[in-house]
Amino acid sequence: MPADSPRRDELLERAYGYVLEHGLVAMSLRPLAAAIGSSPRVLLYLFGSKDGLTRALLARARADELAALGALEAGDLPAVARALWDWLSAPEHRGLLALWLEGYSRSLIEPDGPWAGFARSTVDDWLALLAAAQPPRARRTSAGEAERTAALGILRGGLLDLLATGDERRVGRAVHEQIARLAG
């Protein structure tokens, strides 16, 4: 199985676009291959298995998430949390975030499957970003850890509610009120 080839990269990008629109959990190789101009056999050759393709797609989604997180401007914890919420609540990110939620949930249900470690990795990614927004002394304290964990809980809870309801106004207001309390 070629680990890195232009054709593999091209098909990964096409498959990624497909799963952003259709989801990952019920992905079937035959319809996916037809939609992206390939065959199940080629996908299996390039990715080793359906699980290998799933892992590659989750890694691709995580790369998008990390790129977005890395592009946020520095600030204090409330400012970074507000910027994160602005990114999370943007309608153009719904496909990626629904895909993230699929991977997150499945990694809890099937901890040994292709989703293995996905939820934990994303928690670690976000906590690291939030820790970087805290003063160095606060980062190393249990209070600092609790503060960034609370910020993550506010953001993730708001995201789940937003994905479920689409009510940007109500959820956004609640998230912003809770973030303001972090600053208090």
C-alpha positions as CSV (number, residue, x, y, z in Angstrom):
1,M,0.0,0.0,0.0
2,P,1.6,3.3,-1.0
3,A,1.8,5.5,2.0
4,D,2.3,8.7,-0.1
5,S,1.3,9.1,-3.7
6,P,-0.4,11.8,-5.7
7,R,-3.3,9.5,-6.5
8,R,-3.7,8.6,-2.9
9,D,-3.7,12.2,-1.9
10,E,-6.2,13.1,-4.6
11,L,-8.6,10.4,-3.7
12,L,-8.2,11.2,0.0
13,E,-9.3,14.8,-0.7
14,R,-12.2,13.7,-2.8
15,A,-13.3,11.1,-0.1
16,Y,-12.9,13.8,2.5
17,G,-15.3,16.1,0.6
18,Y,-17.7,13.2,0.3
19,V,-17.7,12.4,4.0
20,L,-18.0,16.0,5.0
21,E,-21.3,15.9,3.1
22,H,-22.5,12.4,3.8
23,G,-20.9,11.4,7.0
24,L,-18.4,8.7,7.9
25,V,-20.1,6.1,10.1
26,A,-22.3,4.6,7.4
27,M,-19.7,5.0,4.6
28,S,-19.7,2.2,2.1
29,L,-16.8,1.7,-0.3
30,R,-18.8,1.1,-3.4
31,P,-20.9,4.3,-3.3
32,L,-17.9,6.3,-2.1
33,A,-15.7,5.0,-4.9
34,A,-18.3,5.8,-7.5
35,A,-18.8,9.3,-6.2
36,I,-15.1,10.1,-6.2
37,G,-14.2,8.5,-9.5
38,S,-12.5,5.4,-8.3
39,S,-13.2,1.8,-7.5
40,P,-13.4,0.0,-4.2
41,R,-10.3,-2.1,-5.2
42,V,-8.2,1.0,-5.8
43,L,-9.3,2.5,-2.4
44,L,-8.4,-0.8,-0.7
45,Y,-5.0,-0.9,-2.5
46,L,-4.2,2.7,-1.5
47,F,-5.5,2.7,2.1
48,G,-5.1,-1.0,3.0
49,S,-8.7,-1.5,4.2
50,K,-11.8,0.4,4.9
51,D,-10.5,1.0,8.5
52,G,-7.3,2.4,6.9
53,L,-9.3,4.8,4.8
54,T,-11.4,5.8,7.9
55,R,-8.1,6.5,9.9
56,A,-6.8,8.6,7.0
57,L,-10.1,10.6,6.8
58,L,-10.1,11.2,10.5
59,A,-6.4,12.4,10.3
60,R,-7.4,14.7,7.5
61,A,-10.3,16.1,9.5
62,R,-8.0,16.6,12.5
63,A,-5.5,18.4,10.3
64,D,-8.2,20.8,9.3
65,E,-9.1,21.3,12.9
66,L,-5.5,21.9,14.0
67,A,-4.9,24.3,11.1
68,A,-7.9,26.4,12.2
69,L,-6.9,26.3,15.8
70,G,-3.4,27.3,14.9
71,A,-4.7,30.3,12.9
72,L,-6.4,31.8,16.0
73,E,-4.9,35.0,17.3
74,A,-3.3,34.9,20.7
75,G,-5.0,36.4,23.7
76,D,-6.2,35.6,27.2
77,L,-8.3,32.5,27.8
78,P,-11.7,34.3,27.4
79,A,-10.6,35.9,24.1
80,V,-9.3,32.6,22.7
81,A,-12.5,30.9,23.8
82,R,-14.6,33.6,22.0
83,A,-12.5,33.2,18.9
84,L,-12.9,29.4,19.1
85,W,-16.7,29.8,19.4
86,D,-16.8,32.1,16.4
87,W,-15.0,29.4,14.4
88,L,-17.2,26.6,15.8
89,S,-20.4,28.4,15.1
90,A,-19.6,29.4,11.6
91,P,-22.0,27.6,9.2
92,E,-19.3,26.7,6.8
93,H,-17.7,24.5,9.4
94,R,-20.8,22.4,10.1
95,G,-19.7,19.5,7.9
96,L,-16.3,19.3,9.5
97,L,-17.7,19.5,13.0
98,A,-20.4,16.9,12.3
99,L,-17.6,14.6,11.0
100,W,-15.6,15.4,14.1
101,L,-18.6,14.5,16.3
102,E,-18.9,11.2,14.5
103,G,-15.3,10.4,15.0
104,Y,-15.4,11.5,18.6
105,S,-18.5,9.5,19.5
106,R,-17.3,6.4,17.7
107,S,-13.9,6.5,19.4
108,L,-15.8,6.2,22.7
109,I,-18.0,3.4,21.5
110,E,-15.3,1.5,19.6
111,P,-12.1,2.3,21.4
112,D,-10.1,-0.3,19.4
113,G,-11.5,0.5,16.0
114,P,-10.2,2.9,13.4
115,W,-11.4,5.7,15.6
116,A,-9.1,4.6,18.4
117,G,-7.8,7.6,20.4
118,F,-9.5,10.2,18.3
119,A,-11.6,11.7,21.1
120,R,-8.7,11.8,23.5
121,S,-6.4,13.4,20.9
122,T,-8.9,16.2,20.2
123,V,-9.4,16.9,23.9
124,D,-5.6,17.2,24.3
125,D,-5.4,19.5,21.2
126,W,-8.0,21.9,22.5
127,L,-6.7,21.8,26.1
128,A,-3.2,22.7,24.8
129,L,-4.6,25.6,22.8
130,L,-6.5,26.9,25.9
131,A,-3.5,26.4,28.1
132,A,-1.4,28.5,25.8
133,A,-3.9,31.3,26.4
134,Q,-3.2,31.2,30.1
135,P,-0.4,32.9,31.9
136,P,2.5,30.4,32.4
137,R,2.0,30.4,36.2
138,A,-1.7,29.6,35.8
139,R,-1.1,26.7,33.4
140,R,0.7,24.7,36.0
141,T,-2.0,25.0,38.7
142,S,-5.1,22.9,39.3
143,A,-7.1,26.1,39.1
144,G,-5.7,26.8,35.7
145,E,-6.4,23.3,34.6
146,A,-10.0,23.6,35.9
147,E,-10.5,26.9,34.1
148,R,-9.4,25.6,30.7
149,T,-11.4,22.4,31.3
150,A,-14.5,24.6,32.0
151,A,-13.8,26.6,28.8
152,L,-13.6,23.4,26.8
153,G,-16.8,22.1,28.4
154,I,-18.6,25.4,27.5
155,L,-17.4,25.2,23.9
156,R,-18.1,21.5,23.4
157,G,-21.5,21.7,25.0
158,G,-22.4,24.7,22.9
159,L,-21.2,22.9,19.8
160,L,-23.3,19.8,20.5
161,D,-26.4,22.0,21.1
162,L,-25.7,24.0,18.0
163,L,-25.3,21.0,15.8
164,A,-28.5,19.4,17.2
165,T,-30.7,22.5,16.9
166,G,-29.1,25.0,14.6
167,D,-30.1,27.7,17.0
168,E,-27.1,30.0,16.7
169,R,-28.7,33.0,18.5
170,R,-29.7,31.1,21.7
171,V,-26.6,28.9,21.9
172,G,-24.3,31.7,21.0
173,R,-25.7,34.0,23.7
174,A,-25.3,31.2,26.3
175,V,-21.8,30.4,25.3
176,H,-20.7,34.1,25.3
177,E,-22.3,34.6,28.8
178,Q,-20.4,31.6,30.2
179,I,-17.1,32.7,28.6
180,A,-17.6,36.1,30.2
181,R,-17.9,34.4,33.6
182,L,-14.5,32.8,33.0
183,A,-13.0,36.3,32.8
184,G,-14.7,37.4,36.0
